[in-house]
Amino acid sequence: MFETNQASVRAGQHDRSRVSALGAAAPARAWNTRREWVVLWLYAFVAYTGFVILTVTSNALNNIRLGVDASWADMITRHALQEYSCALFVPPLFWLVHRYPIDRLHWRKSIPILFVASFAFVVVKYGAVYLPLMRVVFPNDIVSLTRELGLNSVEVLSDFLGVIGVAHAIEFHRRAQDRERLTTQLRAQLSEAQLQVLRSQLHPHFLFNTLNGVATLMHRDVNAADRMVTDLATLLRATLQDAGPHEIPLTDELDLLERYIAIVSMRFGDRLTVEQHISADVRDALVPQFLLQPLVENAIEYGVARRPGPGTLIIRAIRVEEQICVTVSDDGPGLRGDSPAGHGIGLANTRARLRELYGDEQQLHLAPASADGGVCVTVTLPYHRRSALPVSRAKEIA
């Protein structure tokens, strides 16, 4: 157990370092699928189409106000060449932002690279894209690289820097999504590890108590003690063979409980009477595996065993709207100073398991069973069945 806890601590430290690295230094997942690049191109085309419409409309209204007669075809073509030649550089800018993000670890290196790259893209835009197209579409226009850079370089550079800002917003959003996804995975892994530790504590606790009962019975009835050991082996085989699901149908949980009751009945004989009142509509409801055994064990050890005569144990399970309510009550002396009062190993582990599995959607509390004494343990859980369980939740508890 010490080695397991040490391993859990090391795993927790490693997981925290993974979260820290993702939040501080690691980039978000890369744009590495054809679909993502196509979607990015489409968004850039739509955005720059909007710019074309706005600039053409603005220039047309200005020409009307000034009484200038201008060709709509020429105006749309010129602005389309200007804007769509900028759109070509959106994916490279997004790639650069992904490669050189401006965050607290890389900003000194990233800012100069992004600025120089943006200016280089301005030169490439006019020298390799815009001017060759203009010379083909408008061969009579006199255009030169120096003139176009002098008139438009600041405006286009501002445009590219704006694209970098948008790319950073998307990059940080993707990084936040990755961090949230990793945090969720780590939280599920931690809950799984905690549940496994609780289960590993619960089985030895039950085993040691049962073996103590065998040791006591050996002095009175050897054959009964032998049958008790045989039943114990059968029960342990049934409970330890499948350490996978943390939830099983209530019917299966009751079958496990029957095996345990058969064991303790050899110890108590006619002194123990067990009654079960289980509603038909909750028999297929999912409950934590090994939920009832520690509750019944506490009721027997601190209730029936401390009565001077025979005792009765009553197990009930009903559905209340979208919850299942399970009660285990005894007619023993009730809560006293030497009673577990919720602090025994069995009850403490049960509380912890319920909290890990259901959070605030569960309750476990102890109360007097009646005015004459006894204790009633009530467990309230969300009602769900295997077929109705959401896929994400099923993976978490499986």
Number of C-alpha atoms within 10 A of each C-alpha: 9 7 8 11 13 11 12 16 12 12 13 15 11 12 18 14 12 17 17 13 13 17 17 14 13 14 20 21 12 12 14 9 8 9 10 12 14 12 11 16 17 13 14 20 18 14 14 19 17 13 16 22 13 13 17 19 14 11 13 19 13 12 13 11 9 9 9 11 9 12 9 11 8 12 16 17 16 18 18 19 18 22 22 20 19 23 22 16 19 20 18 13 20 23 16 18 24 20 13 17 26 19 15 9 11 13 13 11 12 17 16 11 14 20 15 11 16 24 18 12 21 24 20 14 21 23 16 14 17 21 20 14 16 19 14 10 14 15 11 9 10 9 14 12 13 12 11 15 17 9 10 14 18 13 12 21 19 14 16 24 17 12 21 23 15 13 21 18 12 16 20 18 13 16 19 15 14 18 20 14 12 16 16 12 13 17 14 16 15 17 18 18 15 17 20 16 17 18 19 14 15 20 16 11 14 17 14 11 13 20 15 11 19 24 13 13 19 14 9 11 13 13 11 16 22 14 15 24 17 13 16 21 13 14 19 17 11 14 15 11 9 9 13 10 13 21 20 18 18 22 17 16 21 19 13 20 19 14 18 22 18 15 23 18 16 18 21 17 11 11 15 19 16 14 11 12 11 17 11 12 11 23 19 16 22 23 26 19 21 21 24 21 21 22 21 25 20 23 25 23 13 22 25 25 18 15 14 10 11 16 20 18 21 17 19 15 22 18 20 13 8 10 17 21 20 21 21 23 25 28 24 26 19 22 19 9 7 7 15 15 15 17 11 13 17 23 22 16 21 24 19 14 23 22 16 18 20 12 11 10 12 18 16 18 14 16 15 17 18 13 7 10 16 22 23 24 22 18 22 20 24 19 19 18 18 14 8 10 13 11 10 8 10 15 11 16 17 11
